[in-house]
Amino acid sequence: MQSKRAEVRIEDSKILSDDWYTLTKYTFELRRRDGEWQRQNREVYDRGNGATILLYNRPKRTVILTRQFRFPVFINGHDGYLIEAAAGLLDNMDPESRIKAEAEEETGYRVANVQKVFEAFMSPGSVTEKLYFYTAEYQSGDKISLGGGIEAEGEDIEVMEMTLDDALAAIDSGLICDAKTIMLLYHVALKKLL
């Protein structure tokens, strides 16, 4: 099926906040499928695009994950500590270069060969961010530092090595509830990478 670009007339935009990233309120008209124009308002949060990676080891059947505090999930009733695949914003870098740097910053593993899996919008109703998903094999010799993120950026990241079976069970139990991580773990399982 071929996609068709939406017919949209943007009438107004107003920045509501630009403290952390940018929250803008848009008023626009959208041509509906029946040909009629409908006026709508939406608030859109723009934080830039990002990339995520799941590191895996075939002989050990393990994956490298991180655990870190996430304030938005904390105020939504979670304990605040999410188990995740390494990820970060692109910050004006190409996705592959950025994810290699991010993997090293967060996990301490330097990976040379990464495989792009897919691209996906994670919350398209309100956030502009598109994520680039990657996987890469790691070996013990690829560990060049402790990882843990960048303290000046508020990161305090615990690095975790889990078997794929334990990670999949953690999804079932609700321990792993981060969407990008679930997607990558299921990808590895579905494609029988481990």
LINVENMO-V863993 format. One record per backbone hydrogen bond with DSSP energy under -0.5 kcal/mol. CO is the residue of the C=O (numbers start at 1). NH is the residue of the N-H. Records with the same first field share a line. If there is no record, write none. Layout:
BEGIN
CO: NH / NH
END
This chain:
BEGIN
6: 8
7: 31
8: 10
9: 11 / 29
12: 27
14: 25
17: 23
21: 23
22: 24 / 46
23: 16 / 17
24: 26 / 44
25: 14
26: 42
27: 11 / 12
28: 40
29: 9
30: 32 / 38
32: 35
36: 32
38: 30
40: 28
42: 26
44: 24 / 46
45: 47 / 128
46: 22
49: 90
50: 132
51: 88
52: 134
53: 55 / 86
54: 136
55: 64
56: 138
57: 61 / 62
61: 164
62: 57
63: 65 / 162
64: 55
65: 160
66: 84
67: 158
68: 82
70: 74
71: 75
73: 78
74: 77
80: 70 / 82
82: 68 / 84
84: 66
86: 53
88: 51
90: 93
94: 98
95: 99
96: 100
97: 101
98: 102
99: 103
100: 104
101: 105
102: 106
103: 107 / 108 / 109
104: 108
105: 149
106: 148
108: 144 / 145
109: 111
112: 114
114: 116
115: 135
118: 133
120: 122 / 131
123: 126 / 127
126: 45
129: 122
130: 50
131: 120 / 133
132: 52
133: 117 / 118
134: 54
135: 115
136: 56
139: 142
140: 143
142: 110 / 144
148: 157
149: 151
150: 153 / 155
151: 154
158: 67
160: 65 / 162
162: 63
163: 167
164: 168
165: 169
166: 170
167: 171
168: 172
169: 173
170: 174 / 175 / 176
171: 174
175: 177
177: 179
178: 182
179: 183
180: 184
181: 185
182: 186
183: 187
184: 188
185: 189
186: 190
187: 191
188: 193 / 194
189: 192
END
